[in-house]
Amino acid sequence: MAGPTSHPYFNLNGINNCAQGHTLKLAAAHYTPVDAQSIPTGSVTPVDNAPFDYTSARILNKADKIDHNFVSEQTLNLQTINQHAELTSPDNKLMLNVLSNYPAIQVYTGHHLKDTFNAFDGICLEPQFCPDSPNNPHFPFTFLAPEPPLQTHINYCLTTL
């Protein structure tokens, strides 16, 4: 359970173009590693100088096969909307900013897309709780109940540069 969220794909490179070459920057000092079957291990690992360090903008290419959750806030504060991600088109003409009050964001580079789409046709950016949060008490999480209702906010802001 990662909480109610959306699962949008973005490609600022235009129709019939691969999404590689986008520049990605994440406001996340940690990520949640997964095992060989892509199941969260329950760990929260610093991204410092690791393959998943996107705290500085990096250009995505075929070597970047990401399907991981990045933790922006290790404590839960649903009162504050934070910047999670910044995605810039390969031609530097468009920028997508992702803001939310969720503590984490799942990033998927679309490397398993098939049928209607091709691999790497889109990049998914979905703010959420960490996957498997109910079973990992050290992950920021809140149980859903009628009172008080869960109020989450996700903002996708597209601007021209």
N, C-alpha and C positions, 0 to 999 in steps of 0.2 A: 504494500500500500504506500503510495507516494502522495496521496491526497488528491482532491479534485483539481484537475489542470487541463490544459489543452495540449495538442500534439501537432503544432503547425510546422510546416517545412518552409524554408526560405531559400531563394536563389536570386540574389540581386544582380546576377549576371545575364538575366534575360531568358526568354523561352528557348528551348532546344540547346542550351549551353550548360555545361557541367558547372557545378557549384564550387569546384576546386579553384583556388586562387583568391578566395575571399580572405580577408584579414580578420582574425578573431582575437578578442581581448576579453578576459573573464575577471570579474572582481571576486576571486575565490582563492583563498590561501590553502585550502584543503580539498581533497576529493575522496570518494569512497571506492576503494578497489573492488574488483570483482574476480571470481574464480574462472576457470576454463569454460564453464557453462554460462558465464555472465551473471552469476548470482552474487549479490553483495556479500563480502566476507565479514562485515560488521566492523571493519577498521575505518578510521578516519586518518588519512595520511597527508602530510604537508606536500604541496606541489613544488616547493623550493628546488630549483635546478633539476627537476624530474621531467620525464617526457610529457607530463600533463600540466606543465607550468605555462599557463596562458595569461599570467598577470601582466606581461608585456605583450603587445600585439604581435601575432605570428600569422604568417601566410599558411593557409591549409593546402595540403597536397595529398596525393594518394597514400603516403606513409602515415597520415593522420587519420587513423581509423578509431574514432572516438565514439563510445557509447557508455558514457560515465556520468556520474552525478558529482557536481562541484559544489562545495559547501561555502556559502558566502558568510553566513552567521552561524556560529556554533551554539549560540543561545537563541531561544525562540523569542522574537519580538515582532508580533504581527501588527504593531502600531506604526512601524516605520517602513516606508517603501525605499528600497535600495537598488542601485544599479547592479545588474547581474552580468550583462554581456553587451559587447559592442561588436557588431559585424559590419565590415566595410566591403563594398563591391570591389572586384579586381581592378576596375578602371578608376577607383576612388571618387566616383560621382554620387554614390548613395551610401548612407549609413543607417543601420538599424540599431536602436538602443532598446534593451530589454530591462525593464524595471519591475520589481515586485516586492511584496512583503513576505514571500516565502523565504525560508532560510537557505535554499539550494536551487540549483538548476541542472537539469539533465541535458546533456549535449550529445547529439547523434549526428554523425557526418553522412549518413545515408549510404554507407558502403554495402549494405545488404538489400537495398532497393532492387526490385525486379518487376517483371511483367509490364505494367503500364509505364513504369519509370525505369531508368537505368541507375546503376550504382553511382553514387555521388551527385545525383540530380538535385538534391536539396539538403539543407542543414536544419536539423530540428533543435529548437531552443525552448525548453519547457520548464519554467519555474515550478518548484514543488517541494515537498518534504523529501528527505532522503529515502530511497527505496528500502523497504523492510524496517521502517522506523518503529513500528509497534514492538518488534522483537529485539531492538537494540536501544536500551534506555539512555545511552549516551548520545543518540541522534536527536536533534531538535524535532519535536513532534507535539501534536495536540490531538486528543481523541475527539471525534465528531459527536456532538450531542445537540439536541434541540435547543437547549438554553445554556450558555449563550450561543447563538449561531456562529459558525465559522465564517469570517469575512476575509477573503483573500483578494488581492489585486494583482493583476498582470497587465502591464502596459508595453505595447510594442510601438515604438516611435520611429517612423521612417523619415529621414531628412535628406535633402540634397546638399552636396558639398561644393 
